[in-house]
Amino acid sequence: MADFNFKQPVLGRRQFVGGALATSALAALAGCTGGQSGTAGSGSAAVEAPTVGENYMSFYLSEPAYIDPYNGQENQGMAVIHACFDSLLTWDYATNEPVPLAAAELPTVSEDGLTYTFKLREGATFHNGDPVDAASFKRGWERVASSEMATPSDICYHLAPIAGYEEFHAGDADEMTGVVAVDDLTLEVTLAAPMADFPAVCCHPSLVPVPQAALDDPASFLEQPIGNGPFKMDEPWQHNQYILCSKFEDYNGATVPEIDGVYFSIQADPDTAYRGFQAGELDFAQVPLGQLQDNIDQYGQSEDGFTSTPGAQVMTGTELSTYYLIPNLEDENLAKPEVRRAISLAIDRQKIVDALYEGYREPANSIMPLSIDENEQNVWQYCRYAPEEAQQILADAGVDPASINVTLDYNGDGGHEDIMSSIQADLEAIGIKVTQNTLEWAAYLNSLSEGSYGLARLGWTADYPIQDNFLYPNFFSTADNNYNHYNNPDFDAAILAARQIADEEQRREAYRAACGMVGDDMPVIPIMFYAHNYVGSKRMASFNYDAATIPHFETAQIA
């Protein structure tokens, strides 16, 4: 998921951008003290926020791209989607495996590894009372894959392994034949080729069922989706203001929420959340740069890194996220791999991590986060600080550093300026000319889609914690999130082959080899692996924000 705005998404995690991932200043979660109301929003005419009870949590977002799951693509929107919808499975980070959510049990798999059969929970309903059945999952997945949507989905690649996807997505078929509602509670999914990690794909929070209302009135559904999850939207999305959700009283999932609802406060400035936290008005905020250790000293550090409890309130857990630069491969300054390798070697990642994040993040040695697969085979040889070697590479390639003019592009509202300035200084130290270009969020997304950028910052947060999710979406030649159109036929073939390997360790080895192929070409320049930098108030008895940057309101407790 590309992380653009949230913390890296994620571009989202666009994720996009989508990432998804959502970006160096993570849009903080914030909680207003219960029972209060006030003025909400920023960037447009402010409206009076609704009054909520003491048992509500307030969560601070920047304006999402989408909250309709068909195009859930970055951390902002995914927070709302996860609260309001249940996918078939969800990832359990305690056991590091998928577990049933809307499904009653894990799927059975055919001997050839192609067909997955899911049994659904009995008695589940949507927020409007319609039954959650197998047909509603087929309906929801086909909305993701359809090219006939008013704005086609940016996350349809998740469904690409399914038989019939290509024909349906191209508009040459009326349905995705690999998804079959056998009966009300039986969903059968057949793949075009075996993919041993497919259950992890089914954990994606946007691969959810939708009621018939999503087709009957798509415009309304876009603004107020009707889900099957533990929380429901009480009114349409108030753009640039707020989103209000309350507990779904008829929810029959395994975990019934203890809080009464979530107030998503949409703001443009994450630092506002921290000031509100300091004033005792907010439950959860992002810690500003340079203040993490001070907050740990004052509020205590989370025991597991992901859960805020009284006296152990600062969360610093490692995220399934990578912050990186994406070079425009059509830019004459960046087209040569030798130039990209030299740029990567010139960047002092440890300096960025130490100076800006007080050592609580890790310099990236690959696109693959250590939390996904910590193996030396993933390490990219050019993800080191070696400025003299960088200069030698350019000299050997016959490239004068003074002839290279690089523009560092980034969204100006995400807290990236200090990172970009550090990178600029490192590149200028080896003779490369650098300018910075900041854009507001919407314009930045357009520049990425149009290819009108030089060296742009992006982030990626895992949609599901498997190696494939960092490699296929970003580097497969036809993948939607492959913004600079990197094309390596050997890599494409390696990824498709790795997906079919049943043995987990052999599959991991195959993905590591594919990761190494990308590292030689350097179509992206990894900078750092993310870690949480959040603090919760004592009002939150417990609140979990997981490694994939998903907030778990369903298990939140208010003291």
TORVEXDREN-433693 format. One line per field, with one value per residue (C-alpha): residue number from 1; x, z, y. Coordinates in nm, 4 decimals, padded with zeros to 6 digits, always signed. Layout:
REM TORVEXDREN-433693
segu	(NUM_...);
px	(X_...);
pz	(Z_...);
py	(Y_...);
***
This chain:
REM TORVEXDREN-433693
segu	(1_2_3_4_5_6_7_8_9_10_11_12_13_14_15_16_17_18_19_20_21_22_23_24_25_26_27_28_29_30_31_32_33_34_35_36_37_38_39_40_41_42_43_44_45_46_47_48_49_50_51_52_53_54_55_56_57_58_59_60_61_62_63_64_65_66_67_68_69_70_71_72_73_74_75_76_77_78_79_80_81_82_83_84_85_86_87_88_89_90_91_92_93_94_95_96_97_98_99_100_101_102_103_104_105_106_107_108_109_110_111_112_113_114_115_116_117_118_119_120_121_122_123_124_125_126_127_128_129_130_131_132_133_134_135_136_137_138_139_140_141_142_143_144_145_146_147_148_149_150_151_152_153_154_155_156_157_158_159_160_161_162_163_164_165_166_167_168_169_170_171_172_173_174_175_176_177_178_179_180_181_182_183_184_185_186_187_188_189_190_191_192_193_194_195_196_197_198_199_200_201_202_203_204_205_206_207_208_209_210_211_212_213_214_215_216_217_218_219_220_221_222_223_224_225_226_227_228_229_230_231_232_233_234_235_236_237_238_239_240_241_242_243_244_245_246_247_248_249_250_251_252_253_254_255_256_257_258_259_260_261_262_263_264_265_266_267_268_269_270_271_272_273_274_275_276_277_278_279_280_281_282_283_284_285_286_287_288_289_290_291_292_293_294_295_296_297_298_299_300_301_302_303_304_305_306_307_308_309_310_311_312_313_314_315_316_317_318_319_320_321_322_323_324_325_326_327_328_329_330_331_332_333_334_335_336_337_338_339_340_341_342_343_344_345_346_347_348_349_350_351_352_353_354_355_356_357_358_359_360_361_362_363_364_365_366_367_368_369_370_371_372_373_374_375_376_377_378_379_380_381_382_383_384_385_386_387_388_389_390_391_392_393_394_395_396_397_398_399_400_401_402_403_404_405_406_407_408_409_410_411_412_413_414_415_416_417_418_419_420_421_422_423_424_425_426_427_428_429_430_431_432_433_434_435_436_437_438_439_440_441_442_443_444_445_446_447_448_449_450_451_452_453_454_455_456_457_458_459_460_461_462_463_464_465_466_467_468_469_470_471_472_473_474_475_476_477_478_479_480_481_482_483_484_485_486_487_488_489_490_491_492_493_494_495_496_497_498_499_500_501_502_503_504_505_506_507_508_509_510_511_512_513_514_515_516_517_518_519_520_521_522_523_524_525_526_527_528_529_530_531_532_533_534_535_536_537_538_539_540_541_542_543_544_545_546_547_548_549_550_551_552_553_554_555_556_557_558_559);
px	(+00.0000_+00.1575_+00.2183_+00.2059_+00.0831_+00.0426_+00.3816_+00.5938_+00.1853_+00.2345_+00.2159_-00.1080_-00.0630_-00.0966_-00.0661_-00.0872_-00.1418_-00.2165_-00.0444_-00.1110_+00.2091_+00.1053_+00.4555_+00.7250_+00.5051_+00.2455_-00.0892_-00.1403_-00.4231_-00.5852_-00.8540_-01.0643_-01.1581_-01.4964_-01.8153_-01.6890_-01.7645_-01.5966_-01.4964_-01.3742_-01.1616_-00.9286_-00.8706_-01.2383_-01.5197_-01.5156_-01.8304_-01.9411_-01.8210_-02.0846_-02.0936_-01.9748_-01.9800_-01.6980_-01.6621_-01.5682_-01.2133_-01.1064_-00.8663_-00.6835_-00.6609_-00.5597_-00.8221_-00.8494_-00.8366_-01.1192_-01.3167_-01.5072_-01.3159_-01.3115_-01.0277_-00.8824_-00.5278_-00.3638_-00.3445_-00.6004_-00.8868_-00.7812_-00.8314_-01.2004_-01.2396_-01.0891_-01.3287_-01.6367_-01.5655_-01.4516_-01.2529_-01.2517_-00.9326_-00.7125_-00.3468_-00.2598_+00.0734_+00.1034_+00.1132_+00.2261_-00.0419_-00.3887_-00.6927_-01.0654_-01.2639_-01.5759_-01.4921_-01.5897_-01.2611_-00.9487_-01.0137_-00.9734_-00.7337_-00.7523_-00.4654_-00.3480_-00.3294_-00.5706_-00.9051_-00.9728_-01.3103_-01.4272_-01.7152_-01.8685_-01.9904_-02.3616_-02.5898_-02.3639_-02.5381_-02.4448_-02.5157_-02.8406_-02.9603_-02.8836_-02.7239_-02.3516_-02.3380_-02.0991_-02.2619_-02.1796_-01.8104_-01.8206_-01.9942_-01.7324_-01.4327_-01.5723_-01.6102_-01.2375_-01.1514_-01.3983_-01.2773_-01.6339_-01.6245_-01.6464_-01.2903_-01.1313_-00.9542_-00.5833_-00.5660_-00.7051_-00.3648_-00.4521_-00.7020_-00.4771_-00.3942_-00.7618_-00.8825_-01.0871_-00.9477_-00.7706_-01.0760_-01.3095_-01.0720_-01.0289_-01.4053_-01.4162_-01.6250_-01.9317_-01.7984_-01.4781_-01.5191_-01.2731_-01.4985_-01.8105_-02.0878_-02.1568_-02.4330_-02.5136_-02.2263_-01.9742_-01.7334_-01.5056_-01.2012_-00.9983_-00.6590_-00.5067_-00.1875_-00.0981_-00.0074_+00.0858_+00.0529_-00.3020_-00.4569_-00.2425_-00.3907_-00.7379_-00.6402_-00.6425_-00.8953_-01.0412_-01.1225_-01.4576_-01.8232_-02.0626_-02.4431_-02.6519_-02.6761_-02.3180_-02.4413_-02.7816_-02.6491_-02.2710_-02.2470_-02.3951_-02.1881_-01.8716_-01.9519_-02.1105_-02.0134_-02.2345_-02.0118_-02.0192_-01.7625_-01.7726_-01.8413_-02.0860_-02.0897_-02.3591_-02.3646_-02.1882_-01.8213_-01.7816_-01.4878_-01.1944_-01.3955_-01.4747_-01.6068_-01.8266_-01.8693_-02.0547_-02.0505_-02.2617_-02.4906_-02.5737_-02.2111_-02.1526_-01.7769_-01.5408_-01.4373_-01.7205_-01.5952_-01.5871_-01.5844_-01.9027_-01.7533_-01.4740_-01.4614_-01.2217_-01.1065_-00.9734_-00.6973_-00.4184_-00.1513_-00.0426_+00.1381_-00.2025_-00.2748_+00.0374_-00.0438_-00.3916_-00.2394_-00.0198_-00.3263_-00.5088_-00.7611_-00.6447_-00.5979_-00.3389_-00.0852_+00.2260_+00.5425_+00.7208_+01.0707_+01.3385_+01.1030_+01.0698_+01.3111_+01.1633_+00.8201_+00.9500_+01.1033_+00.7759_+00.5123_+00.6945_+00.7588_+00.5075_+00.6020_+00.5390_+00.5961_+00.2427_+00.0069_-00.0428_-00.1358_-00.1156_+00.2480_+00.3714_+00.2296_+00.4941_+00.4836_+00.8089_+00.7468_+00.9000_+00.6582_+00.6190_+00.7111_+00.9907_+01.0626_+01.2312_+01.3013_+01.1714_+01.3772_+01.2018_+01.3562_+01.2715_+01.4699_+01.8023_+01.9759_+01.8469_+01.8101_+02.1526_+02.1681_+02.5195_+02.3781_+02.1090_+02.3675_+02.5922_+02.3049_+02.2211_+02.5815_+02.6075_+02.3210_+02.4078_+02.1014_+02.2359_+02.2680_+01.9011_+01.7924_+02.0074_+01.9523_+01.5799_+01.4514_+01.6872_+01.7995_+01.4522_+01.4393_+01.6640_+01.8569_+01.7107_+01.9436_+01.6761_+01.3139_+01.2359_+01.1828_+01.3671_+01.0303_+00.9159_+01.2287_+01.5542_+01.7983_+02.1288_+02.0198_+01.7760_+02.0535_+02.1186_+02.4870_+02.4328_+02.2363_+02.5484_+02.7109_+03.0173_+03.0539_+03.3993_+03.2718_+02.9796_+03.2197_+03.4231_+03.1128_+03.0291_+03.3869_+03.3959_+03.0685_+03.2076_+02.9537_+03.0555_+02.8633_+02.8306_+02.6277_+02.3597_+02.0690_+01.8282_+01.4963_+01.3829_+01.0025_+00.7822_+00.4530_+00.5082_+00.2511_+00.4134_+00.7129_+00.9705_+01.1694_+01.4415_+01.4933_+01.5115_+01.7537_+01.9851_+01.9754_+02.0367_+02.3479_+02.4830_+02.4317_+02.5802_+02.8836_+02.9719_+02.9044_+02.5423_+02.3209_+02.0004_+01.6833_+01.3770_+01.0202_+00.7273_+00.3648_+00.0372_-00.0998_-00.3366_-00.0862_+00.1859_-00.0254_-00.0928_+00.2790_+00.3484_+00.0729_+00.1774_+00.5489_+00.6313_+00.8830_+01.2560_+01.3516_+01.0326_+00.9749_+00.7396_+00.6624_+00.5206_+00.3414_+00.2584_-00.0963_-00.0231_+00.3122_+00.4641_+00.7641_+00.5508_+00.3687_+00.6853_+00.8077_+00.5118_+00.3146_+00.6191_+00.8356_+00.6293_+00.6216_+00.2418_+00.1638_-00.0435_+00.1922_+00.4991_+00.5108_+00.8359_+00.7475_+01.0443_+01.0556_+01.2771_+01.1404_+01.3670_+01.2265_+00.8683_+00.9311_+01.1010_+00.8066_+00.5483_+00.7562_+00.8076_+00.4336_+00.3818_+00.6338_+00.4473_+00.7381_+00.7653_+01.1430_+01.2004_+00.9464_+01.1272_+01.4568_+01.3036_+01.1698_+01.5103_+01.6693_+01.4081_+01.4694_+01.8384_+01.7599_+01.5862_+01.8724_+02.1163_+01.8998_+01.8103_+01.4722_+01.4104_+01.6485_+01.5523_+01.6186_+01.4845_+01.2516_+00.9738_+00.8984_+00.6089_+00.6446_+00.3136_+00.2040_-00.1296_-00.3003_-00.3722_-00.7399_-00.6673_-00.6492_-00.5350_-00.5014_-00.3171_-00.1720_-00.0158_+00.2968_+00.0973_-00.0317_-00.3851_-00.5620_-00.7519_-01.0544_-01.2343_-01.0055_-00.9571_-01.0447_-01.0995_-01.0165);
pz	(+00.0000_-00.0966_+00.1680_+00.0448_+00.3145_+00.6205_+00.7171_+00.4440_+00.0722_+00.1507_-00.1147_+00.0768_+00.1697_-00.2705_-00.0306_-00.2756_-00.3922_-00.3996_-00.1074_+00.0054_+00.2651_+00.3722_+00.4873_+00.6780_+00.8945_+00.9667_+00.9961_+01.3611_+01.5348_+01.7694_+02.0298_+02.1621_+02.5249_+02.5353_+02.5698_+02.3952_+02.0661_+01.8794_+01.5422_+01.3081_+01.0018_+00.8160_+00.4615_+00.3997_+00.5851_+00.9333_+01.0659_+01.4166_+01.5134_+01.6485_+02.0205_+02.1114_+02.4392_+02.6783_+02.5283_+02.1806_+02.0519_+01.8183_+01.5394_+01.3467_+00.9683_+00.6749_+00.3997_+00.2642_-00.1033_-00.0765_+00.2001_-00.0408_-00.0181_-00.3935_-00.4076_-00.0559_-00.1314_+00.1492_+00.5262_+00.5741_+00.3988_+00.5140_+00.8766_+00.8026_+00.5810_+00.8423_+01.1045_+00.8849_+00.6900_+00.7545_+00.4916_+00.4762_+00.6803_+00.8842_+00.9743_+01.3310_+01.4142_+01.7341_+01.5418_+01.2090_+01.0074_+00.8632_+01.0798_+00.9968_+01.0149_+00.7943_+00.7095_+00.9662_+00.9227_+00.7081_+00.3480_+00.2159_-00.0782_-00.3733_-00.4364_-00.7377_-00.5259_-00.7534_-00.5720_-00.2293_-00.0678_+00.2076_+00.4465_+00.5780_+00.9286_+00.9714_+01.0638_+00.9542_+00.8158_+00.6616_+00.8476_+00.6496_+00.7523_+00.4258_+00.4730_+00.4172_+00.1722_-00.0841_-00.3605_-00.1695_-00.1707_-00.5450_-00.5900_-00.3821_-00.5522_-00.8981_-00.8110_-00.7329_-01.0617_-01.2861_-01.5458_-01.5702_-01.2395_-01.2773_-01.1431_-01.1888_-00.8851_-00.8261_-00.6146_-00.8592_-00.8799_-00.5605_-00.7627_-01.0640_-00.9590_-00.9944_-01.3019_-01.5298_-01.3819_-01.6978_-01.9193_-01.6729_-01.6045_-01.9793_-02.0240_-02.2307_-01.9789_-01.7677_-01.4541_-01.2902_-01.3511_-01.0823_-00.8056_-00.7561_-00.4959_-00.4597_-00.2073_+00.0452_+00.2772_+00.0364_-00.1734_-00.4177_-00.5566_-00.8378_-00.9367_-01.2835_-01.1404_-00.7913_-00.5402_-00.2045_-00.0297_-00.1526_+00.1984_+00.2925_-00.0025_+00.1364_+00.4511_+00.2600_+00.4280_+00.0902_-00.0371_+00.1365_+00.0595_-00.0378_-00.0386_-00.3513_-00.2556_-00.3769_-00.7311_-00.7016_-00.5716_-00.6206_-00.5646_-00.2154_-00.1364_-00.2227_+00.0504_+00.3071_+00.2484_+00.4058_+00.5590_+00.7572_+01.0202_+01.3885_+01.3202_+01.0870_+00.9395_+01.0956_+00.8170_+00.4881_+00.4841_+00.5682_+00.3411_+00.5062_+00.8295_+00.9867_+00.9529_+01.2333_+01.3092_+01.5873_+01.7099_+01.4967_+01.7545_+01.5395_+01.4676_+01.5201_+01.4769_+01.7200_+01.8761_+01.9770_+02.0330_+02.3843_+02.2669_+02.1389_+01.8293_+01.6462_+01.5533_+01.2613_+01.2804_+00.9416_+00.9675_+00.7389_+01.0070_+01.2187_+01.4625_+01.5696_+01.7120_+01.9260_+02.0613_+02.1455_+02.3188_+02.5277_+02.6216_+02.7405_+02.4569_+02.2442_+02.3097_+02.0488_+01.8506_+01.6422_+01.8215_+01.6384_+01.5012_+01.7668_+02.0605_+02.0753_+02.3623_+02.5613_+02.5248_+02.6234_+02.9341_+03.0205_+02.9224_+02.9145_+02.6209_+02.4903_+02.5951_+02.2545_+02.0485_+01.9061_+02.2035_+02.4116_+02.7768_+03.0742_+03.1724_+02.8596_+02.6046_+02.3385_+02.0507_+01.8604_+01.6961_+01.3575_+01.0696_+00.7538_+00.5608_+00.3479_+00.2634_-00.0740_-00.3748_-00.7185_-01.0133_-01.3356_-01.5736_-01.8699_-01.7233_-01.9066_-01.5757_-01.4161_-01.7023_-01.6525_-01.3728_-01.2900_-01.1969_-00.9791_-00.8070_-00.7435_-00.5996_-00.3628_-00.2477_-00.1861_+00.0679_+00.4373_+00.5627_+00.9147_+00.9475_+00.8573_+01.1041_+01.3890_+01.3352_+01.2609_+01.4304_+01.7270_+01.6112_+01.6388_+01.2695_+01.0550_+00.7430_+00.4493_+00.2875_+00.0417_-00.0514_+00.1690_+00.5346_+00.7955_+00.9576_+00.6389_+00.5709_+00.7498_+00.5239_+00.3783_+00.0312_+00.0253_+00.0803_-00.2153_-00.2660_-00.3487_-00.0306_+00.1562_+00.2332_+00.0115_-00.1540_-00.2949_-00.4587_-00.5982_-00.7622_-00.9043_-01.0560_-01.2339_-01.3546_-01.4885_-01.6720_-01.8220_-01.6417_-01.5021_-01.1730_-01.2614_-01.5671_-01.3515_-01.2539_-01.0160_-00.8838_-00.5503_-00.5640_-00.2589_-00.1054_+00.1142_+00.3759_+00.4869_+00.6942_+00.4329_+00.4014_+00.6514_+00.4856_+00.1404_+00.2588_+00.4026_+00.0753_-00.1215_+00.0830_+00.0295_-00.3480_-00.3786_-00.1863_-00.4827_-00.7369_-00.8405_-00.8838_-00.6817_-00.6504_-00.4401_-00.5659_-00.3263_-00.4271_-00.2439_-00.2102_-00.5085_-00.7456_-00.6201_-00.6942_-01.0427_-01.1056_-01.0166_-01.2431_-01.5295_-01.4936_-01.4441_-01.1647_-01.1277_-00.8094_-00.6046_-00.2532_-00.1941_+00.0783_+00.0793_+00.3639_+00.3346_+00.2299_+00.3780_+00.5272_+00.2522_+00.0264_-00.2876_-00.1731_-00.1843_-00.5155_-00.7465_-00.7027_-00.7349_-00.9953_-01.2058_-01.5530_-01.5761_-01.2100_-01.1394_-00.8721_-01.0933_-01.1446_-01.3358_-01.5597_-01.4621_-01.6956_-01.6384_-01.8097_-01.6007_-01.2830_-01.4058_-01.4774_-01.1395_-00.9497_-01.1305_-01.0646_-00.6953_-00.6411_-00.7339_-00.4930_-00.2167_+00.0237_+00.2317_+00.2664_-00.1007_-00.1892_+00.0304_-00.1365_-00.4793_-00.3724_-00.2299_-00.5665_-00.7384_-00.4885_-00.5751_-00.9446_-00.8667_-00.6435_-00.9320_-01.1487_-00.8689_-01.0079_-00.6580_-00.3929_-00.0438_+00.2399_+00.5674_+00.7267_+00.9261_+01.2940_+01.4964_+01.6630_+01.8463_+02.1993_+02.3606_+02.6545_+02.9864_+02.8860_+02.6500_+02.8655_+02.5539_+02.1866_+01.9231_+01.6042_+01.4218_+01.2115_+00.8910_+01.0298_+01.0825_+01.3913_+01.5859_+01.7176_+01.7633_+02.0577_+02.1934_+02.5563_+02.7283_+03.0977);
py	(+00.0000_+00.3135_+00.5615_+00.9103_+01.1279_+00.9269_+00.8387_+00.7674_+00.4852_+00.4661_+00.6512_+00.3344_+00.2335_+00.6034_+00.2899_+00.5101_+00.6390_+00.5371_+00.3827_+00.3075_+00.3734_+00.7280_+00.9246_+01.0581_+01.2482_+00.9886_+01.1382_+01.0982_+00.9335_+01.1702_+01.1351_+01.4166_+01.3926_+01.2250_+01.4190_+01.7294_+01.8950_+02.1748_+02.3057_+02.0327_+02.0308_+02.2583_+02.3700_+02.4527_+02.6217_+02.4700_+02.3054_+02.2273_+01.8821_+01.6436_+01.5807_+01.2320_+01.0442_+00.9650_+00.6171_+00.7434_+00.7600_+01.0379_+00.9523_+01.2223_+01.1839_+01.3917_+01.3913_+01.0329_+00.9504_+00.6947_+00.5327_+00.3082_-00.0216_-00.0751_+00.1785_+00.1698_+00.2718_+00.4686_+00.4715_+00.7464_+00.5729_+00.2283_+00.3296_+00.3936_+00.0868_-00.1457_-00.0105_-00.0572_-00.3768_-00.7334_-00.9227_-01.3025_-01.3312_-01.1013_-01.1205_-01.2161_-01.0533_-01.2559_-01.5843_-01.4333_-01.6096_-01.5444_-01.6161_-01.6175_-01.2928_-01.2927_-01.6535_-01.9134_-02.0980_-02.1049_-02.2143_-02.5639_-02.5877_-02.8259_-03.0680_-02.8678_-02.5509_-02.3630_-02.3605_-02.2098_-02.2770_-02.0408_-02.1013_-01.7780_-01.7003_-01.7598_-01.4726_-01.1853_-00.8782_-00.5479_-00.2265_-00.1909_-00.5393_-00.7208_-01.0635_-01.1059_-01.3945_-01.5354_-01.3307_-01.0116_-01.1060_-01.1752_-00.8381_-00.6587_-00.8178_-00.7502_-00.3818_-00.3780_-00.5506_-00.3677_-00.1184_+00.0138_+00.1998_+00.5773_+00.5865_+00.2422_+00.1007_+00.1472_-00.1698_-00.4240_-00.5963_-00.7829_-00.9876_-01.0473_-01.4077_-01.5109_-01.6984_-01.4748_-01.1533_-01.0390_-01.0863_-00.9175_-00.6295_-00.5727_-00.5557_-00.8752_-01.0721_-00.9974_-01.1633_-01.2794_-01.6508_-01.7542_-01.6231_-01.8348_-01.8129_-02.1860_-02.1184_-01.8468_-01.9368_-02.0942_-01.8872_-02.0667_-01.8863_-02.0429_-01.9050_-01.8911_-02.0427_-02.1630_-01.8928_-02.0375_-01.7000_-01.6355_-01.6581_-01.3562_-01.1654_-01.2389_-01.0457_-00.7176_-00.4826_-00.3786_-00.7295_-00.7222_-00.7869_-00.5095_-00.5014_-00.4497_-00.0818_-00.0367_-00.1052_+00.0598_+00.3934_+00.4047_+00.7809_+00.7525_+00.4454_+00.6354_+00.8901_+00.6586_+00.2958_+00.0304_-00.2317_-00.5538_-00.4569_-00.3626_+00.0076_+00.1834_+00.5317_+00.7488_+01.0077_+01.0818_+01.1789_+01.5472_+01.6222_+01.7997_+01.7972_+01.4602_+01.1053_+00.9730_+00.6027_+00.4252_+00.0674_-00.1689_-00.3251_-00.6309_-00.7175_-01.0908_-01.1062_-01.2718_-00.9375_-00.7052_-00.3474_-00.2051_+00.1575_+00.3201_+00.4748_+00.6526_+01.0185_+01.0654_+01.4274_+01.5361_+01.7940_+01.9103_+01.9477_+01.6477_+01.8777_+02.0090_+01.6651_+01.6712_+02.0160_+01.8892_+01.5899_+01.8169_+02.0221_+01.7116_+01.7264_+01.4332_+01.0643_+00.9853_+01.1862_+01.1628_+01.2640_+01.5496_+01.4999_+01.5225_+01.4720_+01.0943_+01.0297_+01.3195_+01.1622_+00.8187_+00.9710_+01.1422_+00.8854_+00.5526_+00.3207_+00.0667_-00.2838_-00.4398_-00.1257_-00.1294_-00.0959_+00.2161_+00.1598_+00.4000_+00.4531_+00.2730_+00.5116_+00.5797_+00.3303_+00.2698_-00.0695_-00.1491_-00.1055_-00.3095_+00.0024_+00.1432_+00.5069_+00.5430_+00.7608_+00.6766_+00.8037_+00.8957_+00.6432_+00.8667_+01.1563_+01.1744_+01.2483_+00.9283_+00.6833_+00.5256_+00.2653_+00.3876_+00.7287_+00.5731_+00.3533_+00.6526_+00.8561_+00.5719_+00.5341_+00.9092_+00.9186_+00.8904_+00.7038_+00.6611_+01.0378_+01.0801_+00.8133_+00.9468_+01.3180_+01.3146_+00.9990_+00.9694_+00.6264_+00.4730_+00.3826_+00.1648_+00.2708_+00.0783_-00.1730_-00.2912_-00.2360_-00.5386_-00.4409_-00.6419_-00.7165_-00.8949_-01.0994_-01.0310_-01.2118_-01.0964_-01.2092_-00.9173_-00.6622_-00.4330_-00.3672_+00.0002_+00.0783_+00.1880_+00.5191_+00.5254_+00.8680_+00.7978_+00.4803_+00.6812_+00.9232_+00.6359_+00.4728_+00.7974_+00.8373_+00.4811_+00.5457_+00.8662_+01.0814_+01.4204_+01.4753_+01.8437_+01.7443_+01.5793_+01.8028_+01.6327_+01.7617_+01.6190_+01.6103_+01.5638_+01.6665_+01.9686_+01.8696_+01.5445_+01.6511_+01.5503_+01.8727_+01.7808_+01.4422_+01.5965_+01.8642_+01.5999_+01.4069_+01.7254_+01.8024_+01.4494_+01.4621_+01.8073_+01.6814_+01.4569_+01.7326_+01.6632_+01.9686_+01.9441_+02.1499_+02.0782_+02.0905_+02.0749_+02.0382_+02.0169_+01.6672_+01.6461_+01.8059_+01.5718_+01.2654_+01.3998_+01.4520_+01.0893_+00.9593_+01.1851_+01.1154_+01.4835_+01.4331_+01.3836_+01.1984_+01.1646_+01.0373_+00.7512_+00.5046_+00.1555_-00.0172_-00.3846_-00.4672_-00.8097_-00.9135_-01.1256_-01.0669_-01.0653_-00.7537_-00.5434_-00.6831_-00.7471_-00.4197_-00.1954_-00.3711_-00.6133_-00.4603_-00.4238_-00.3553_-00.0450_+00.0845_+00.0576_+00.4338_+00.4606_+00.1624_-00.0508_-00.3504_-00.6525_-00.9689_-01.1929_-01.0386_-01.0825_-01.4498_-01.4995_-01.3510_-01.5620_-01.8723_-01.7886_-01.7558_-02.1186_-02.2715_-02.4533_-02.5003_-02.1824_-02.1693_-02.2487_-01.9792_-01.7285_-01.8133_-01.7517_-01.4120_-01.3197_-01.3901_-01.1746_-00.8971_-00.9082_-00.8592_-00.5329_-00.4226_-00.4401_-00.2140_+00.0322_+00.1438_+00.2824_+00.4134_+00.2919_+00.5378_+00.3944_+00.1444_+00.3034_+00.2699_+00.4043_+00.7433_+00.7855_+00.8617_+00.7803_+00.9448_+00.7767_+00.7844_+00.4961_+00.1843_-00.0012_+00.0862_-00.1160_+00.0309_-00.2615_-00.3024_-00.2462_+00.0881_-00.0431_+00.0994_-00.1646_+00.0193_-00.3135_-00.3976_-00.0439_+00.0236_+00.3564_+00.3755);
***
